[in-house]
Amino acid sequence: MLDWFGGLYFELPKLGFLIFFFIACETLCKMRLPSLYFPHTAQFMKQGIAASKLLFFLKWLGIITLILALMSPVKDEPYELEPKKGHEIALILDASQSMQERNFDRANTSLTRFDVVKQIVRDFIEKRTTDNMGLVVFGAYSFIASPLTYDEHILSRIVSQLQIGMAGQYTALYEALAQGVNLLKMSDSESKIAILLTDGYSTEQVDKIPLDVALEMAKKEGVKVYPIGIGESNEYNRAVLMKIAKETGGVAFGASSARELQAVYAKIDELEKSEIQNESFTYLKYYYVYPLFIALISLMLYIYLRNKRGSN
């Protein structure tokens, strides 16, 4: 590869030898045409010479720039993702049928619990611009609604589109915890957080993973769980949430209103941050289009002027 100024170089520099082929052809392959002689042609000589020089220039400009395009001029453009300080967070949201209860937000009693949760979680997401977050939704079963991403706008949009009952009407709480751990499993971050929000008890008939198994998975992967129970204290299993928090190094919270839930997320927002390694990349920026464009224009002009000259 031949380096040019500013790091520009050719991917296929050997194609430059094509110029010798065209020079040889110009010298050895001249077209022989029958000649016609006319008297009194001196007045046409100057015009003919000027036209010939222009045609010669256009032809060779087209050939040279076409060869340059074939040689593929490129430049390495390095870029680096800025290092971020933040968590790797799995947001685990209960979307079971019980989340349709109202009066959770006393300022707007027409909203369901899930409406309020979605708005508060979206506010939390949009503030956490340095976190790598993903989303797990659960009901009778759980699923990953979004893999880990730094794009808080996309994640917030996904949350806004969630619906009550989209994962069934019951509560597979422990399966959801295990799914959240799986979401964080491939992460190399030292700070793995799962924020588990629910308003009910685990439904034994649908919860396929025992609590102890889910806890072992979380501890093995180093996931710190912050369980949040919403509603009245008797509506969710406070003892289970406290056990999850204690065994994983997190803190259990309860919130009986929208205001209290906002305070919970504000508290979680104060968690310690860990360094996430930055990544460096290089991509090739191609410049062949510029000489190719010049070549096409030059050769088109050459053909046009040559044909026009011939017709005259």
C-alpha positions as CSV (number, residue, x, y, z in Angstrom):
1,M,0.0,0.0,0.0
2,L,1.4,3.4,-1.0
3,D,0.8,6.2,1.6
4,W,-0.3,9.6,0.4
5,F,-0.6,12.8,2.3
6,G,-2.8,12.8,5.3
7,G,-2.8,9.0,5.5
8,L,-4.5,8.6,2.1
9,Y,-3.3,5.5,0.3
10,F,-4.2,3.1,-2.5
11,E,-5.7,-0.4,-1.8
12,L,-4.6,-1.7,-5.2
13,P,-1.5,0.4,-6.1
14,K,-0.3,-2.2,-8.8
15,L,-3.2,-1.2,-11.0
16,G,-1.2,2.0,-11.6
17,F,0.9,0.1,-14.2
18,L,-2.2,0.2,-16.4
19,I,-1.0,3.6,-17.5
20,F,1.9,2.0,-19.5
21,F,-0.7,-0.1,-21.4
22,F,-2.5,3.0,-22.5
23,I,0.8,4.7,-23.4
24,A,1.9,1.7,-25.5
25,C,-1.5,1.6,-27.2
26,E,-1.4,5.3,-28.0
27,T,2.1,4.8,-29.5
28,L,1.6,1.5,-31.4
29,C,-2.1,1.3,-32.1
30,K,-2.8,4.5,-34.0
31,M,-5.8,4.2,-36.3
32,R,-4.8,4.7,-40.0
33,L,-7.5,6.6,-42.0
34,P,-7.5,7.6,-45.7
35,S,-6.3,11.1,-46.1
36,L,-8.0,13.8,-48.2
37,Y,-6.1,16.8,-49.3
38,F,-7.7,20.2,-50.0
39,P,-6.2,23.4,-51.1
40,H,-6.4,26.6,-49.0
41,T,-6.6,24.8,-45.7
42,A,-4.3,27.1,-43.7
43,Q,-7.2,29.0,-42.1
44,F,-8.4,25.7,-40.4
45,M,-5.0,24.8,-39.0
46,K,-5.1,26.9,-35.9
47,Q,-8.6,25.8,-34.9
48,G,-7.8,22.2,-35.6
49,I,-4.7,22.3,-33.4
50,A,-6.6,23.9,-30.5
51,A,-9.4,21.3,-30.8
52,S,-6.8,18.4,-30.9
53,K,-5.1,19.7,-27.7
54,L,-8.4,19.8,-25.9
55,L,-9.4,16.3,-27.0
56,F,-5.9,15.0,-26.0
57,F,-6.2,16.6,-22.6
58,L,-9.7,15.3,-22.0
59,K,-8.8,11.8,-23.1
60,W,-5.8,11.5,-20.8
61,L,-7.5,13.2,-17.9
62,G,-10.2,10.6,-18.2
63,I,-7.8,7.7,-18.5
64,I,-5.6,8.8,-15.5
65,T,-8.5,9.5,-13.2
66,L,-10.2,6.2,-14.1
67,I,-7.0,4.4,-13.2
68,L,-6.8,6.3,-9.9
69,A,-10.4,5.2,-9.2
70,L,-9.5,1.6,-9.9
71,M,-6.5,1.8,-7.5
72,S,-9.1,2.6,-4.8
73,P,-7.8,5.5,-2.8
74,V,-8.8,5.1,0.9
75,K,-8.0,6.5,4.3
76,D,-8.2,4.9,7.7
77,E,-10.6,6.9,10.0
78,P,-10.1,5.9,13.6
79,Y,-12.8,6.6,16.2
80,E,-13.2,5.7,19.8
81,L,-16.2,5.2,22.0
82,E,-15.8,7.5,25.0
83,P,-15.4,5.6,28.3
84,K,-18.5,5.7,30.4
85,K,-19.0,5.5,34.1
86,G,-22.1,3.6,35.0
87,H,-23.9,0.4,35.8
88,E,-25.0,-2.5,33.7
89,I,-28.6,-2.5,34.7
90,A,-31.4,-5.0,34.0
91,L,-34.8,-3.4,34.5
92,I,-37.3,-6.1,35.4
93,L,-41.0,-5.0,35.2
94,D,-44.1,-6.7,36.3
95,A,-46.8,-6.5,33.6
96,S,-49.2,-8.9,35.2
97,Q,-53.0,-8.3,35.4
98,S,-52.8,-6.8,38.9
99,M,-50.9,-3.8,37.5
100,Q,-54.1,-2.5,36.1
101,E,-55.1,-1.3,39.6
102,R,-55.7,2.5,39.9
103,N,-55.3,5.2,42.5
104,F,-51.5,4.6,42.8
105,D,-50.9,8.2,41.7
106,R,-53.1,10.3,43.9
107,A,-52.7,13.3,41.6
108,N,-54.2,11.3,38.8
109,T,-56.3,8.5,40.0
110,S,-57.4,7.4,36.5
111,L,-53.9,6.1,35.7
112,T,-53.1,2.4,36.3
113,R,-50.1,1.3,38.4
114,F,-48.5,0.2,35.1
115,D,-49.0,3.7,33.6
116,V,-47.3,5.3,36.5
117,V,-44.5,2.7,36.6
118,K,-43.8,3.2,32.9
119,Q,-43.5,7.0,33.3
120,I,-41.2,6.8,36.3
121,V,-39.0,4.2,34.7
122,R,-38.8,6.2,31.5
123,D,-37.7,9.3,33.6
124,F,-35.1,7.1,35.3
125,I,-33.8,5.8,32.0
126,E,-33.5,9.2,30.4
127,K,-31.4,10.4,33.3
128,R,-29.0,7.5,33.2
129,T,-27.2,8.4,30.0
130,T,-24.0,6.6,31.1
131,D,-25.6,3.3,31.9
132,N,-25.8,0.2,29.8
133,M,-29.4,-0.9,30.4
134,G,-31.7,-3.7,29.2
135,L,-35.3,-4.6,29.9
136,V,-37.1,-7.7,31.1
137,V,-40.9,-7.9,31.2
138,F,-42.8,-10.6,33.1
139,G,-46.2,-12.0,33.9
140,A,-47.0,-15.7,33.6
141,Y,-43.7,-15.9,31.7
142,S,-40.8,-13.5,31.2
143,F,-39.0,-12.3,28.1
144,I,-36.2,-9.8,27.3
145,A,-37.9,-6.8,25.7
146,S,-34.5,-5.1,25.1
147,P,-30.9,-6.2,25.3
148,L,-28.3,-4.1,27.0
149,T,-28.0,-0.7,25.2
150,Y,-26.6,2.8,25.8
151,D,-29.3,4.2,23.7
152,E,-31.7,5.5,26.4
153,H,-34.1,7.0,23.7
154,I,-34.8,3.6,22.2
155,L,-35.1,1.9,25.6
156,S,-37.5,4.6,26.8
157,R,-39.6,4.2,23.6
158,I,-39.8,0.4,24.2
159,V,-41.0,1.0,27.8
160,S,-43.7,3.4,26.5
161,Q,-45.1,0.6,24.2
162,L,-45.5,-2.0,27.0
163,Q,-49.0,-3.2,27.8
164,I,-50.5,-4.9,30.8
165,G,-51.0,-8.6,30.3
166,M,-48.6,-8.8,27.4
167,A,-46.7,-11.6,29.2
168,G,-49.8,-13.2,30.8
169,Q,-51.9,-12.4,33.8
170,Y,-50.0,-14.3,36.5
171,T,-46.7,-13.6,38.2
172,A,-43.6,-15.6,37.4
173,L,-41.4,-13.6,39.8
174,Y,-38.5,-15.9,40.2
175,E,-38.3,-16.8,36.5
176,A,-38.2,-13.0,35.8
177,L,-35.2,-12.7,38.2
178,A,-33.4,-15.5,36.5
179,Q,-34.1,-13.9,33.1
180,G,-32.7,-10.6,34.4
181,V,-29.5,-12.4,35.4
182,N,-29.3,-14.0,32.0
183,L,-29.5,-10.5,30.4
184,L,-26.4,-9.5,32.4
185,K,-24.6,-12.7,32.1
186,M,-22.4,-11.8,29.1
187,S,-21.4,-8.5,30.6
188,D,-17.8,-7.9,31.8
189,S,-18.7,-5.0,34.0
190,E,-17.9,-5.1,37.7
191,S,-21.2,-3.5,38.6
192,K,-24.2,-5.5,37.6
193,I,-27.5,-4.3,38.9
194,A,-31.0,-5.8,38.6
195,I,-34.0,-3.6,39.6
196,L,-36.9,-5.9,40.1
197,L,-40.4,-4.3,40.4
198,T,-43.5,-6.2,41.3
199,D,-46.9,-5.7,42.9
200,G,-47.7,-9.3,43.8
201,Y,-46.7,-12.7,45.0
202,S,-45.1,-15.4,42.9
203,T,-47.7,-17.7,41.3
204,E,-46.5,-21.2,41.9
205,Q,-48.3,-22.8,39.0
206,V,-46.5,-20.7,36.4
207,D,-43.2,-19.9,38.2
208,K,-40.9,-22.6,36.8
209,I,-37.7,-21.6,38.6
210,P,-37.4,-21.9,42.4
211,L,-36.3,-18.9,44.3
212,D,-33.1,-20.5,45.6
213,V,-32.1,-21.4,42.0
214,A,-32.7,-17.8,40.9
215,L,-30.7,-16.5,43.8
216,E,-27.8,-18.8,43.2
217,M,-27.7,-17.6,39.6
218,A,-27.6,-14.0,40.7
219,K,-24.8,-14.6,43.2
220,K,-22.8,-16.6,40.7
221,E,-22.9,-13.8,38.2
222,G,-22.3,-11.1,40.8
223,V,-25.7,-9.4,40.2
224,K,-26.8,-7.0,42.9
225,V,-30.7,-7.0,43.1
226,Y,-32.8,-4.1,44.2
227,P,-36.3,-5.4,44.6
228,I,-39.2,-2.9,44.7
229,G,-42.7,-3.9,45.9
230,I,-45.5,-1.5,45.0
231,G,-48.9,-1.1,46.5
232,E,-49.9,-1.8,50.0
233,S,-47.4,-3.9,52.1
234,N,-49.8,-6.9,52.2
235,E,-50.1,-7.0,48.4
236,Y,-46.6,-8.2,47.7
237,N,-44.3,-10.7,49.4
238,R,-42.2,-8.4,51.5
239,A,-40.2,-11.2,53.1
240,V,-39.2,-12.7,49.7
241,L,-38.1,-9.3,48.4
242,M,-36.0,-8.7,51.6
243,K,-34.4,-12.1,51.2
244,I,-33.5,-11.4,47.5
245,A,-31.9,-8.1,48.5
246,K,-30.0,-9.6,51.5
247,E,-28.5,-12.5,49.6
248,T,-27.4,-10.5,46.6
249,G,-26.1,-7.4,48.4
250,G,-28.9,-5.1,47.4
251,V,-31.6,-3.2,49.2
252,A,-35.4,-3.9,49.2
253,F,-37.9,-1.1,48.8
254,G,-41.6,-0.6,49.2
255,A,-43.7,2.1,47.6
256,S,-47.4,2.6,48.2
257,S,-47.7,5.7,45.9
258,A,-46.2,7.3,42.8
259,R,-44.3,9.8,44.9
260,E,-42.7,7.0,47.0
261,L,-41.8,5.1,43.9
262,Q,-40.1,8.2,42.5
263,A,-38.1,8.5,45.7
264,V,-37.1,4.8,45.4
265,Y,-35.7,5.3,41.9
266,A,-33.9,8.5,43.1
267,K,-32.3,6.5,45.9
268,I,-31.2,3.8,43.4
269,D,-29.8,6.7,41.3
270,E,-27.2,7.3,44.0
271,L,-25.6,3.9,43.5
272,E,-21.8,3.7,43.0
273,K,-20.5,3.8,39.5
274,S,-18.0,1.5,37.8
275,E,-15.7,2.1,34.9
276,I,-16.9,0.6,31.6
277,Q,-14.0,0.1,29.2
278,N,-14.0,2.2,26.1
279,E,-13.6,0.6,22.6
280,S,-11.5,1.8,19.6
281,F,-12.5,1.2,16.0
282,T,-11.2,2.0,12.6
283,Y,-13.2,2.1,9.4
284,L,-12.1,2.7,5.8
285,K,-13.3,5.9,4.0
286,Y,-13.2,5.4,0.3
287,Y,-12.4,8.3,-2.1
288,Y,-12.6,6.5,-5.5
289,V,-15.9,8.3,-6.3
290,Y,-14.0,11.6,-6.9
291,P,-11.6,10.5,-9.6
292,L,-14.3,8.3,-11.0
293,F,-16.6,11.3,-11.4
294,I,-13.9,13.3,-13.1
295,A,-13.1,10.4,-15.4
296,L,-16.7,10.0,-16.5
297,I,-17.2,13.8,-17.1
298,S,-13.9,14.0,-19.0
299,L,-14.6,11.0,-21.3
300,M,-18.2,12.1,-21.9
301,L,-16.9,15.5,-23.0
302,Y,-14.2,13.9,-25.1
303,I,-16.7,11.7,-27.0
304,Y,-19.1,14.6,-27.5
305,L,-16.5,17.0,-28.8
306,R,-14.9,14.3,-31.0
307,N,-18.2,13.3,-32.6
308,K,-19.1,17.0,-33.0
309,R,-15.8,17.7,-34.7
310,G,-16.2,14.7,-36.9
311,S,-19.7,15.8,-38.0
312,N,-18.4,19.2,-39.0
